[in-house]
């Protein structure tokens, strides 16, 4: 990270700045969802639809320009799109019941889920140091739930525990989605993944909206105050999906994980100063636990000799790891240097 003269390199500084851009995008999606919830708008699938449309139109246009066959079977993208849509639905729905701070802390549940899935399906083994870091993160998540159980109305939602359950369920689906993406991205390409995820995500979202959210959309008074959060959420989501791979290529997933830690700090600051809400003291303890846990997790870099290679069913390229999805569908790649 340092140049030969002891100063930060241009690439390192760019990575730091880009990391905070991604972190603010994460916080923005939570802010827009929370704002819609405050206005009584409960249409989680509709919020994600425009993002999927943007992905399919922009990245789909690139695919059409290339005019070449898909590298992965279309029905794998269909399944992936379904899981991603439902993950987004559950997490966005959680804002109707619990606070933005709880959502942003509890989404770290994705990390232990990914470790479990990669250990079972990809036969990856992890060092004790990584597992200790994950255990500390989980302890922080338990503190968040404990705080919501005892804080009641102060937690910032009408049913905090129900919201916490929705976040944990959505984070589990994010883990499933992104471990699957590991197989796809190793044998396909990122542009195709974005385009097809956007296409099938938009189709599934539209179908789901026609069944579950049609009346809700009809009852919304589409004033400026309602339209702006919808558009803001979609744009932030699209930029979030598009920017993360750039940061991963430039600085690696360790920088991404550390950068996204600050999104929780931004969320707490917004909750205190923008919404004038009281934050339970346990949140600060939980946040500290998550930070310490993720620092330990990111700091352990040696690979374990027993880490196995799993052959991709689509390609002869061996696959070593999985991805971790942060809230709202963005993934952290667990690279070789982050595995035990």
N, C-alpha and C positions, 0 to 999 in steps of 0.2 A: 504494500500500500504506500510505502514511502519511496521516494526516488533516491538516487545515489547521494544526493546532497542533503538528505535528511528532511526534505519537504514533501508534502503530499503531491503526488503526480496529478496531472490534469484529469486522467481517467478516474482516479480515486475520488477526486473532488466532484466530478460529474456524477459518479455513482452515488455519492452521499446526497447530492442535490436531487437526483432522480428518485432516490429512495424516499425522500421526504415528499416528493410529488405524489408518488404512489400511496404513501401513508395518508396524505390529505385527501386523495381520491376515495380511499376506504372510509375515512371519516365523513366525507361528503355524502356518500350513499346512505350511511346511517342517519345523517342529519336530515336528508330529504325524506327518508322513510318515516322518521320520527315526526316530522312536520305534517306529513299526510295523515298519520295516525291521530295527531292532535286535532286535525280538522274533521275527524270522523270518517275519513276515506279508508275503506278496507277492501282494497283490490290488489293483492300482492302479485298475482300473475300478470295483471295488466301493467304493473310497473316494469316488469322485466321484458314484456313483449317488444317494446321499442328498441331496447338494447339488442335483442336477437335479430330484429329487422335490420338494424345498422350493421351488425356483424355479417349477416347474409348478403346484404347489398354491396357493401364495400369490399369485403374479402371474396365474396362470390363473384364480383366483377373481375377481380384478379384471376380467379380460377377460369372464368369464361375466356379471358384474354389469352391465358396459357393454352386453353383448349386441348387438354390431355386427359386420359382416363383417370378415375380416382385410384389412389394407391391403396385404399382400404375399402372393404365392402360397405355399401351404404347403410345396411341394417345395423352395423356396429355403431355408426354415428346416430342412428335413430334411438338405440338403447341409451347411448351416452347423453343424448339430448333430453330424453325423458328424465333420467336421474338428475341432470343439472337443473332442469325446470322445477322439479319437485323440491330440490334442495333450496333453490332461491325462494320458492313459495313459502316453505316452512320458516326460513330465517326472516324474510320480510314480514310474514304474518306475526312473528313473535313481537314486533314493535307495537302491535295492538294490545299486548298484555304486559310487557315488561319494559324496562328502561333501555336506552341506547347503550349505556355503560355496561349493563349486564350482557347484552347481545355481543358487544365487542370483546368482552373478556371470555365469555363462554364459547365463542367460536374456536378458541384454542383447543377445544375437545377434538378437533380434527387431527391433531398431531398424534395422540395415542392411538386413535382409530387407524391411521395410516401405518403406524408401526405394527399394529396387530395384523392388518391385512397383508402387508408386505412380508411379514414373518410367516404367515400361513400360506399365502399363494405364490409369493416370489422367493420363499425360503431364505429371506435375509435375516441375519443375526446381528444383534446390536450389542455394543459394549455396555458395561455397567454404568459408566458415566452418562451415557445418553438416557438410559432408563431412569437414573436418579433425577436428571433434569425434567423428564416427562412426569415423574411422580410429584415433583414440586409444583409443576404446572397444574396437575390435576387437583392438588391440595388447594391451590388458588381458586379453581373452579368450584370446589366444594364450599369455600368461604363465600363465594358470590351467591350460591343458592341459599346458604344459611342466612346470609344478610337479607335476601328477598323474603324468606319465610318470616323473619322477625321484624322486618322494617315496614311491612304492609304497604300503606299508601305512600310512604316516603320513597319506595323503590321506583316510583315513576310509572306505574302501570296498574291496570285494574285487576290483573291476576298474574302477579310476577312469577309464581311457580310454574304455571301453565306456559308462560312465555319462555322460561328457562328450558322446559322440556322440549318445546318446539325448536329452540336454538340447537340443543344437543342432537335432536333427530336430524335437523338440517345439516349440521356439521358432519354427522355420520355419513349422510348421503354425499356430501362434498368429498369425503375421503374415498368412498366407493367410486365416484365419478373420476377422480384424479388418479387413483391407482390404475384405473382402466385407461386413462389418457396416456399413462406411461407406455403402455403397449402400443397405442396408436401413434404417438409422436416418435417412437423409435423406428417405426417402419413407414410412416407417412411424412407429412410436412406440416408445419405450423399454420400456414395460410389455408391449406385444405381443412385442417381441423377447425379453425375459426369459422370458415365459410359454412361447413356442413353442420357444425354445432349451432350456428346462427339460424340456418335454414330449418332444421328439424326442431330447434328450440322455439322458433316462431310459429311453426305449424302446431306443435303440441300446446303452446301457450294459447293460441287462438281457439283451439278446440276446447280447452279447459275454461277459457273465459266465457265461451258461448253457453256453457253448462252452469257454471258456478258464479260468475261475476257479471252477467248481463244486466240483471236488475240493479246491482250496485252502481254500475257505470251509468245507467239511465237516470239514477237518482242524484248523481253528482251535479252540482251547479258549476259548470266549467268557467269559472272566473279566473282571473290572473293568478290569484292565490292558490288555486288548485292546479292550474296548468304548469306553472313554473316548477314546483317540486317534481311533477311527473317527468318533465323534460330534463330537469337537472339530474335526477336519478339515472335516467337512461344514458345521458351523455357521460356522466361520471363512471357508470358501469362499463360503457364502451371503451373509454380511455383506460380504465383499469385493466380490462382484458387485453388491450393492445400494448400497454406499456410494460407490464410485468416481464414478458419474454425478453425485452430489450435490457432490462436491469439484470435479469438472470445471465444473459450473455456477457454483459459488461463486468459485473461484479460478483456473480455467483449467488446461490440461494442463501448463503449465510448473511450477506449484506441485506438481502430482501427481508429475511426473517427479523433481523435487528431493526431495520427501518420500519417495518410494520408494527413493531412494539410501540412506537410513538403515537400510533393512531388511537390507542386507548387513552393516552395522555391528552391528545387533542379532544377526544370525546368528553372527558371529564371537564376540561376547561370550558367547552361549549355548554355543557349541561349547567355549570355553575354560573357562567357570565351571561350566556344568551337566554337561558330558560329560568335563571334565578332559582334553581332547585338545590335542595340540600342533599349532599352525597353522604351516605352512611360511611362511618370511619372504616368499616370492614372492607369496603371497596379498595381503599388505599393499601391495606394489608394484602388483599387478593392480587392487586396489580403488582405489588412488589414481589409476591411469590411467583407470578407469571413471568416477570422480567428476569428474576434470578434463575428460574427453571429453564427459560429459553436461552439465556446466556450460557448456562452450563451445557445445554443441549447443542448449541452452536459451537461452543468452544472445544468439544471433543471431536477431533478430526481424523484420528487414526482409524484405518479399516481393520476389521477383524478378519483373521485368516480364514475363518469359517464362512465368510460371506459368499454365498453361492451365486452362480449365474443361471438365469432362467432363460431358456430359448423362447424367443417371440414366435408365436404361431404364424405370424405373417411374414417374418423376415428372419434370415440367419443371424442377424445382429443380436448379441446377448444383451439381456436387460438386467440391470443391477438393482434398481430402486423404484420407488414410487414418488408420488407428488403429495404435497400437503395443500389443501385448499383453505384459503382464508375466507372469511365472511364474504358473501356476495359473489362467490364463484371464481375468485382468482386463485391460482395455484402456486405453491412453492415447490420447486423441484428438489427432492432429496438427492443430491449428487453423491458420487463416490466418496468425496472428501468429507461428507457429513454422515456417512454410514460408518458403523463401527468396524 
